[in-house]
Every structure is written in structure tokens, then in C-alpha cells.
């Protein structure tokens, strides 16, 4: 094993990219996220990770927004996970919007109330700054399904179920204090058909789950105040 735990490599002749670093396992998702951000959509890249991993390489590549197509991978039009071990909150969306995928920021659309609610709840201190949220507040981001869409109901049930299995493995590995699931529909499809907003009776990946309504502006049943309250309760942790 190399010093630092794992040797991770990325190279793409299409854009003249060549990176190589020795990192600990928990640093690999963000290393891959930075590679994802540096590439145009559709670019082919050769990715490799040395050593035994706590999750599969396919999970890591999918989480970072790549589709494996041996002997290379393809950069997809989606959001890479921004995660690390021992997060305070892991925010899980249903799937990215096209707007968010292009912006490179979860819940980026101006009409989405996630960031205004997160700022009011005090779980972050900068607007639409996912790296700052992770580094300074221990707040990470992932999605049940990686394929972007205009509306969550465009995602197939099988995509939510497969994605939920990946997220469960991610949670089991990184052990956030709380998994915050934003959006009831995908969770009901993938995990619990009868689920309602609030703390869930069962853990997920061994960690507590707080389920809250979708923060999209299309969800007119919820106000900024109610969404802020949900995030505040999640931040306080289960009683």
C-alpha cells in the first residue's frame, strides 16, 4: 500500500488531464469530485484506485458522476457526491435538476428553498457553497438517483431503488450523524412506502434518518418557514 492509503489516478488524452495522488479512503470521493468538475460532459477518462476499498470502485465512480465503460469512464451530466467521513449531516436529494447539474451545486435553482432554509436553520453559513458546507460545517451532499431531470417523477422507480442501495452503502461507510432525505416520493418508492416526514423508525446504513418534504418551488404545500423547521430539527438530532 502506498503512503496515504490509496493511489488514485485519472488521465484523459481528450483534455490533457493527468492526476495522481496518494490519499486515504475517505478522501477519495472528493478527489474524484474534483476530477469530475474539471472535465466537460461526455469526456472519457481512465480512472484507477489501488488497494482494498470500503465500498466498490463502481460505487465510488457512480457517486462521483462517472459511468464506467471499460477500459475508461465517461463524465456524466450530473452532480458528484461531496462527502467525507463523520459528517454532521448528509443531505440526500431525490436526483439533480438539469439546472443544478450544469451549475455544479445541489439545489441550485433560484426557486428552490433548500439554501435559504439551510441558512436560516444555521446548518450552513454561505449560500450555494457545497465545498464550504462540507469543510466548515460537516454537511455533505448526495442524491438517490444520479440522472438529472426536470421533475423527480421522471425518474424510474428502479433508479431510486438502485440508488438507495448505493446511498445505504455510502452511509454505512462514512457514518454521518444524520442522513437528511429531501423529498418523500423517492424514499417511499425505494425504502418505505408508508413513510411520513420526520424521524424514521428504522436506521439506514446504521444511521438515523430524517425525512423532509421536497424544497423545490413546485412544492407549494411547504413554506420557507416549515422547511427551515425541518432542517433545524434534523440538525438537533434524534431525541
ChimeraX attribute file (.defattr): number of C-alpha atoms within 10 A of each C-alpha:
attribute: neighborCount
match mode: 1-to-1
recipient: residues
	/A:1	10
	/A:2	12
	/A:3	10
	/A:4	12
	/A:5	18
	/A:6	21
	/A:7	19
	/A:8	20
	/A:9	19
	/A:10	19
	/A:11	18
	/A:12	17
	/A:13	11
	/A:14	11
	/A:15	13
	/A:16	7
	/A:17	14
	/A:18	13
	/A:19	12
	/A:20	14
	/A:21	17
	/A:22	18
	/A:23	17
	/A:24	14
	/A:25	20
	/A:26	17
	/A:27	16
	/A:28	23
	/A:29	20
	/A:30	17
	/A:31	19
	/A:32	24
	/A:33	21
	/A:34	14
	/A:35	22
	/A:36	25
	/A:37	15
	/A:38	12
	/A:39	18
	/A:40	14
	/A:41	15
	/A:42	13
	/A:43	17
	/A:44	23
	/A:45	26
	/A:46	18
	/A:47	23
	/A:48	15
	/A:49	19
	/A:50	14
	/A:51	11
	/A:52	12
	/A:53	14
	/A:54	13
	/A:55	14
	/A:56	12
	/A:57	16
	/A:58	13
	/A:59	18
	/A:60	22
	/A:61	24
	/A:62	21
	/A:63	28
	/A:64	28
	/A:65	25
	/A:66	30
	/A:67	17
	/A:68	18
	/A:69	11
	/A:70	9
	/A:71	9
	/A:72	17
	/A:73	21
	/A:74	22
	/A:75	24
	/A:76	23
	/A:77	21
	/A:78	30
	/A:79	30
	/A:80	31
	/A:81	24
	/A:82	26
	/A:83	30
	/A:84	24
	/A:85	16
	/A:86	18
	/A:87	20
	/A:88	19
	/A:89	27
	/A:90	27
	/A:91	20
	/A:92	22
	/A:93	24
	/A:94	27
	/A:95	30
	/A:96	28
	/A:97	23
	/A:98	19
	/A:99	18
	/A:100	20
	/A:101	22
	/A:102	15
	/A:103	15
	/A:104	20
	/A:105	21
	/A:106	29
	/A:107	22
	/A:108	22
	/A:109	18
	/A:110	13
	/A:111	12
	/A:112	18
	/A:113	22
	/A:114	25
	/A:115	23
	/A:116	21
	/A:117	23
	/A:118	22
	/A:119	16
	/A:120	18
	/A:121	20
	/A:122	15
	/A:123	21
	/A:124	22
	/A:125	16
	/A:126	16
	/A:127	14
	/A:128	21
	/A:129	15
	/A:130	20
	/A:131	18
	/A:132	16
	/A:133	20
	/A:134	20
	/A:135	14
	/A:136	12
	/A:137	16
	/A:138	21
	/A:139	24
	/A:140	25
	/A:141	23
	/A:142	24
	/A:143	26
	/A:144	26
	/A:145	28
	/A:146	28
	/A:147	21
	/A:148	22
	/A:149	17
	/A:150	12
	/A:151	14
	/A:152	20
	/A:153	11
	/A:154	10
	/A:155	18
	/A:156	12
	/A:157	16
	/A:158	12
	/A:159	17
	/A:160	25
	/A:161	19
	/A:162	13
	/A:163	23
	/A:164	23
	/A:165	17
	/A:166	22
	/A:167	22
	/A:168	17
	/A:169	19
	/A:170	22
	/A:171	23
	/A:172	16
	/A:173	17
	/A:174	18
	/A:175	21
	/A:176	26
	/A:177	20
	/A:178	27
	/A:179	27
	/A:180	24
	/A:181	25
	/A:182	27
	/A:183	21
	/A:184	20
	/A:185	19
	/A:186	27
	/A:187	22
	/A:188	16
	/A:189	18
	/A:190	18
	/A:191	14
	/A:192	14
	/A:193	12
	/A:194	9
	/A:195	16
	/A:196	16
	/A:197	14
	/A:198	17
	/A:199	20
	/A:200	15
	/A:201	10
	/A:202	11
	/A:203	14
	/A:204	19
	/A:205	19
	/A:206	15
	/A:207	17
	/A:208	21
	/A:209	24
	/A:210	26
	/A:211	23
	/A:212	21
	/A:213	19
	/A:214	23
	/A:215	24
	/A:216	18
	/A:217	16
	/A:218	11
	/A:219	13
	/A:220	9
	/A:221	9
	/A:222	15
	/A:223	14
	/A:224	16
	/A:225	13
	/A:226	14
	/A:227	22
	/A:228	23
	/A:229	17
	/A:230	21
	/A:231	24
	/A:232	17
	/A:233	15
	/A:234	25
	/A:235	18
	/A:236	9
	/A:237	15
	/A:238	14
	/A:239	5
